[in-house]
Amino acid sequence: MRNSLLILMLLICSATLMSGCYRRSSTSEPQPAPTPSASHKTFPKQDGLINDYANVLDADARSRIQPILDALVRDLDVEFAVVTVETTGEQSAYDYSLALSREWKVGKGGKGLLYLLAIKDQKWRIQVGTGLEQALPNEVCAELHEPVLPLLKEGKYGDAVELYVSAIDKRLRAQK
């Protein structure tokens, strides 16, 4: 009986996490079609690994996050771009982040990550390159992001990004 209850609870948790890494703070939306519709003119230019176009990351946060991103490149050959924008406009966070990661060509050999925070939209998305999908499936990305949500709601974007980047870093190093 106890094992059956445990299995049932695990199945419920798994089903909840299987919704993927697409999140909205108040309501759940279906996964959009994987065809990006953004024009190249709508994208900002990449400026390193931290691209704070919403101006929500202070210098202290950047100085804590940058070494983690640099170590991923140096140690694991993983390029992890962090992007904040005010809004993705009419596009879903999924379409915007996918098109942006393709435009910027994040990661060589499928070993790239792009973490998008759309501040006014209250949306987030992580794009995982094909070379990292086994180590970072959707349900793992969502699970690692759960502790970040309260920080985002409080407007502590630097702490939120640092926590998520650190969690991804630890996961990748454990999978190495």
N, C-alpha and C positions, 0 to 999 in steps of 0.2 A: 504494500500500500504506500509506504513512504517513498520507495523508488518510483512508483507510478506518478506520485504527486510531484516529485522532483523533475521527472521527465516532462510532465505537462507544463510545469513552470518554465523549463528551459525552452520548450517549443513556443510558448507564448512570447518569451523574451526574444527568441530568434525571429519570430514573425514580425515583431515590432521593429527590430533592427533591420530587417530585410527591405525596409522601405527605401534604403539607400542613403546617400549623403546629401540629398536635396532637402533643405529645410526652410521653413518659414516660421516665424516666431508664433503666430497665432493660429493659422489654419494650415491644414495639409492639402497639398496640391498634387495631382498626378505628375509623373515624370514626363517632361516635354520630349518631343521628337528630337533625335540626336543630330538634326541638321542645323548647324549654326546659320543665323540669318544676318549677323552683324556685317556692316560694310567696314572696310579697312579704315575709313575716315573716322569712325566712331571710337577707335581705340587710342588710348594714350600711348606714348612711346615708353618702352621698358627702360628703367633707370636702375639697373642692378637687380638684386634679389628682393629688396624691399621697395615697393612702389605704392606709396601712401598718397594717393590722389584725393582722398577725403580729408587729409590732414588730421588724422586721429591718433597718430603714433608720435609721442614726444621723443626727444633725443635720447633719454634714458632707456626707453623701451627699445628703440632701434639698436642701442649699444648692447642690450642683453640678447636680442634676437639674431643680429648679424653673425656673431661667432658660431652659433648653432648651424645656421645656413652655410657658412663657409666650411665648417667641419664636415657637413654632409657632402659637399662637393669634393673636398680633399680626401676624405676617408672612404666614401662609398660611391663616388662619381654620380651623385644624385643632385640635380639642380632643382631647388625648391624656391619658387617665386611666390611672394606674398603681395597681394594687391588689395587695396581698399579704394572703393569708388563711392561717390554719393549715391548713385543709382545706376541700374542697368537699363533704365528707360523702359521701353515697351518689351524688351527681351526678358526671357527668364534668366535666372542666374546660371542655369545649366548651359543654355545656348551661348550666353555672353562669355562665360569662363572657358568653354570649349573652343570657341572661335578665337578668343584671346590667347589661349595656350598654343593653338596652331599658328597664329600670326607671329607670336614671339618665339616659336620653336623652342619651348622650354624642355630642356633635358635631351641628351644625346642617347640614341639607342633605346628610346622608350623609358628612360630613367629620369623623368621629369614630374614635378608636382606643381600645381598652381592652386593656391588657396585664395579665394575671393571673398571679401566682405563687402556687401552693398549696404551701406549704413542706413540711408533713409528707407530703403526697401525692407530692411531687417531680414536679409537673406544671406546665406553663405553657401559656398560650394567648394569642393576640392576636386580638381581634375588629376587623375592618376595615370601616368604613362603606362603603356602596355608592359614594359619591363618590370613594373612594380605592382601589377595587379594581384599577383599571388600573395605578396607580403601585406598589401593594403586593399583587401576587398571592401566593397561598399559598407558592409555591416561593421567592419572594424573601424573604418573612417568615422562612421556615425557614433559608434561607441566611444571612441577617443575624443569626440567633440562634445559629448554630453556635459562634462565638467566645465566646459568653456561657456556654455549658454548663460549661466547666471552672471558671469563677468561681462558678457556682451550686453545683457539687459541693464546692467549698472553703468554702462558706458565706459568700462575699463578695457578699452580696446588693446592697449599695449600688453596688459597682463593676459588677456584672452589669447592674443596671437602667440605670445611667448609660451603659454601653457600648451597650445595645440601643436606648435612647431616642436616643442620638447617631446611631446607624446609621440609624434610621428617619428622623430629622431630615435627615440628609445625603441620603438617597434621595429624600425628598419635595422638597427644595430642588433637586436635580438634575433632577427631573421637571417642575418648574415652568415 
